[in-house]
Amino acid sequence: MINILLIAVHVVASLMLVLFILLHSGRGTGLSDVFGGGGGGLGATGAIEKNLDRITIAAAIIYGITTILLGLRLSS
């Protein structure tokens, strides 16, 4: 039962990680361009990008922890 829960959390974390990495800015573009900001000088876009960084880091930590736990559970 715990393996199924770990696998479900692992899959959700991996999908979130892919989504949030794709939302990150590339060279010269950012999340503000996705929502039509495009250089309006809004201060909120910096906060959005900072929160996106935090969410991406949290998803990566969850993904890493579930990877280790699944490796330990399935190897024994």
C-alpha positions in Angstrom: 0.0 0.0 0.0 2.8 2.4 0.9 4.5 1.6 -2.5 1.4 2.7 -4.4 1.2 5.9 -2.4 4.9 6.6 -3.0 4.6 5.9 -6.7 1.6 8.2 -7.0 3.4 11.1 -5.2 6.4 10.4 -7.4 4.4 10.7 -10.6 2.7 13.9 -9.5 6.0 15.4 -8.4 7.6 14.5 -11.7 4.7 16.0 -13.7 4.8 19.2 -11.6 8.6 19.4 -12.0 8.3 19.2 -15.8 5.5 21.8 -15.9 7.3 24.3 -13.6 10.6 23.9 -15.5 8.9 24.6 -18.8 7.3 27.8 -17.2 10.7 29.2 -16.3 12.1 32.0 -18.4 14.5 31.5 -21.2 17.0 34.0 -22.6 15.2 37.4 -22.4 11.7 36.0 -22.0 9.9 35.1 -18.8 6.6 34.1 -17.3 5.4 37.7 -17.8 5.4 37.2 -21.6 3.2 34.1 -21.2 0.6 36.2 -19.5 0.9 39.2 -21.8 3.1 41.4 -19.6 5.8 41.8 -22.2 7.7 44.7 -20.6 5.0 46.7 -18.9 7.3 47.2 -15.9 5.0 45.4 -13.5 6.6 44.6 -10.2 4.3 41.6 -9.7 6.1 39.5 -12.4 9.3 39.4 -10.3 7.2 38.0 -7.4 5.6 35.5 -9.7 9.0 34.3 -11.0 10.3 34.1 -7.4 7.4 32.0 -6.3 7.8 29.8 -9.4 11.4 29.2 -8.3 10.3 28.2 -4.8 7.6 25.8 -6.1 10.1 24.3 -8.6 12.6 23.7 -5.8 9.9 22.1 -3.6 8.8 19.8 -6.4 12.4 18.8 -7.0 12.9 18.0 -3.3 9.8 15.9 -3.2 10.8 14.1 -6.4 14.3 13.4 -4.9 12.9 12.2 -1.6 10.4 9.9 -3.3 13.1 8.6 -5.6 15.3 7.6 -2.7 12.4 6.1 -0.7 11.2 4.1 -3.7 14.7 2.8 -4.3 15.0 1.7 -0.7 11.5 0.2 -0.6 11.8 -1.7 -3.9 15.3 -3.0 -3.3 14.4 -4.8 -0.1 
